Amino acid sequence: MNARRITVPLAIVLALAITPTLSGCFGNPIEQIVEGATGGDVSLPGSSVPDDFPTDVPLYDGEVTFGLGVGNTDGKAWNVTIRVPGIDAADEIKSQLEGAGFAANEAGIGGTTEDGATLIYSSDKYSVLVVVTKDSDGFVANYTVSEVTQ
């Protein structure tokens, strides 16, 4: 097995686990470690949308509780979690994505129940997976966006 295939996820998991303990008073060495392991830029988790999140992908208008971006010129991926008022937000998210030109997954994967929803959409530039689910404080929508590679 390729050591790089193990190193990259391990570095990301390590960074996510210890980032909350880091102070803003000094440079973040974890970000540098992850960038070295992945060969690209990393925006470590925070409570905002990463600066380079694609503007082509509409996000639900709510409180951002988590934001992460990772990748380089070979490919980039983002993960954003937003607090939503309930499962009905899935319908609005579908409408937003379709209004922005995204097509729903035709394989039939995904769907909505009273407890959650899985939405899979894509465009010629991005793949978007949105999972709306309950957490301890209500509902959240978690967006995972990746660039489509040619």
C-alpha positions as CSV (number, residue, x, y, z in Angstrom):
1,M,0.0,0.0,0.0
2,N,1.2,3.5,-0.8
3,A,2.5,5.3,2.3
4,R,1.2,8.6,1.0
5,R,-2.4,7.2,0.8
6,I,-2.2,6.5,4.6
7,T,-0.2,9.6,5.5
8,V,-2.5,12.2,4.1
9,P,-5.7,11.0,5.9
10,L,-3.7,10.5,9.1
11,A,-2.3,14.0,9.0
12,I,-5.8,15.5,8.4
13,V,-7.3,13.5,11.2
14,L,-4.5,14.5,13.5
15,A,-4.9,18.1,12.6
16,L,-8.6,18.0,13.2
17,A,-8.2,16.3,16.6
18,I,-5.7,18.8,18.0
19,T,-6.5,22.1,16.3
20,P,-9.0,23.2,19.0
21,T,-6.1,23.2,21.5
22,L,-4.0,25.6,19.5
23,S,-3.8,29.2,20.4
24,G,-4.1,32.1,17.9
25,C,-1.0,33.7,19.5
26,F,1.4,31.8,17.3
27,G,1.6,30.3,13.8
28,N,-0.3,27.0,13.4
29,P,2.3,24.3,13.0
30,I,-0.5,21.7,12.3
31,E,-1.5,23.5,9.2
32,Q,2.1,23.4,7.9
33,I,2.3,19.6,8.7
34,V,-1.0,18.9,6.9
35,E,0.1,21.0,3.9
36,G,3.4,19.1,3.8
37,A,1.6,15.7,3.9
38,T,-1.0,16.6,1.3
39,G,1.2,18.6,-0.9
40,G,-1.3,21.5,-0.9
41,D,-3.0,24.2,0.9
42,V,-5.2,23.5,3.9
43,S,-7.7,25.8,5.7
44,L,-8.0,24.2,9.1
45,P,-11.4,23.9,10.7
46,G,-13.1,27.0,11.9
47,S,-16.6,28.4,12.3
48,S,-16.7,30.1,8.9
49,V,-16.8,29.2,5.2
50,P,-13.3,28.8,3.9
51,D,-12.2,31.9,1.9
52,D,-11.8,29.9,-1.3
53,F,-15.1,28.0,-1.1
54,P,-16.6,28.0,-4.6
55,T,-19.1,30.8,-5.1
56,D,-20.9,28.5,-7.7
57,V,-22.2,26.4,-4.8
58,P,-25.0,27.9,-2.9
59,L,-25.1,27.5,0.9
60,Y,-28.1,27.6,3.2
61,D,-28.3,30.9,5.0
62,G,-27.6,29.9,8.6
63,E,-25.0,29.7,11.3
64,V,-21.8,28.1,10.1
65,T,-20.5,25.8,12.8
66,F,-17.6,24.2,10.8
67,G,-15.5,25.0,7.7
68,L,-12.6,23.2,6.2
69,G,-10.8,23.3,2.8
70,V,-8.0,21.0,1.6
71,G,-6.2,20.4,-1.6
72,N,-4.0,22.0,-4.2
73,T,-3.9,22.7,-8.0
74,D,-4.5,19.0,-8.6
75,G,-7.8,19.1,-6.8
76,K,-9.6,20.8,-3.9
77,A,-12.3,19.8,-1.5
78,W,-14.3,21.7,1.1
79,N,-16.5,20.7,4.1
80,V,-19.0,23.2,5.6
81,T,-21.6,22.5,8.3
82,I,-24.5,25.0,8.8
83,R,-27.2,25.0,11.4
84,V,-30.7,24.7,9.8
85,P,-34.1,25.0,11.4
86,G,-35.3,21.5,10.5
87,I,-35.5,18.7,7.9
88,D,-37.6,21.0,5.7
89,A,-34.3,22.9,4.9
90,A,-33.4,20.0,2.6
91,D,-36.1,21.1,0.2
92,E,-34.7,24.6,0.1
93,I,-31.2,23.3,-0.3
94,K,-32.4,21.2,-3.3
95,S,-34.0,24.2,-4.9
96,Q,-30.9,26.3,-4.3
97,L,-28.6,23.7,-6.0
98,E,-31.0,23.2,-8.9
99,G,-31.4,26.9,-9.3
100,A,-27.6,27.2,-9.6
101,G,-27.5,24.7,-12.4
102,F,-26.6,21.5,-10.4
103,A,-28.2,18.2,-11.4
104,A,-29.4,15.6,-9.0
105,N,-27.8,12.2,-8.8
106,E,-29.6,10.0,-11.3
107,A,-28.5,6.7,-9.6
108,G,-31.3,7.1,-7.0
109,I,-28.9,7.3,-4.1
110,G,-30.1,9.7,-1.4
111,G,-33.4,10.8,-0.2
112,T,-35.3,12.3,2.7
113,T,-36.9,10.9,5.9
114,E,-38.2,12.8,9.0
115,D,-34.8,12.3,10.6
116,G,-32.5,13.3,7.8
117,A,-31.7,13.8,4.1
118,T,-28.9,12.9,1.7
119,L,-28.6,15.1,-1.4
120,I,-26.1,14.4,-4.2
121,Y,-25.7,16.9,-6.9
122,S,-23.1,17.8,-9.5
123,S,-22.2,20.3,-12.2
124,D,-19.4,20.3,-14.8
125,K,-17.1,21.8,-12.1
126,Y,-18.2,20.4,-8.7
127,S,-19.7,17.4,-6.9
128,V,-21.8,18.2,-3.9
129,L,-23.0,15.9,-1.1
130,V,-25.3,17.4,1.5
131,V,-26.4,15.5,4.5
132,V,-29.1,17.1,6.7
133,T,-29.2,15.4,10.1
134,K,-30.2,15.8,13.7
135,D,-27.6,16.7,16.3
136,S,-27.8,17.5,20.0
137,D,-29.1,21.1,19.2
138,G,-31.5,20.4,16.3
139,F,-30.5,20.0,12.7
140,V,-27.4,20.7,10.6
141,A,-26.6,20.6,6.9
142,N,-23.2,19.3,6.1
143,Y,-21.9,20.1,2.7
144,T,-19.0,18.2,1.1
145,V,-17.9,19.8,-2.1
146,S,-15.1,18.5,-4.4
147,E,-13.8,19.6,-7.8
148,V,-14.7,17.4,-10.7
149,T,-11.5,16.1,-12.3
150,Q,-11.3,15.6,-16.0
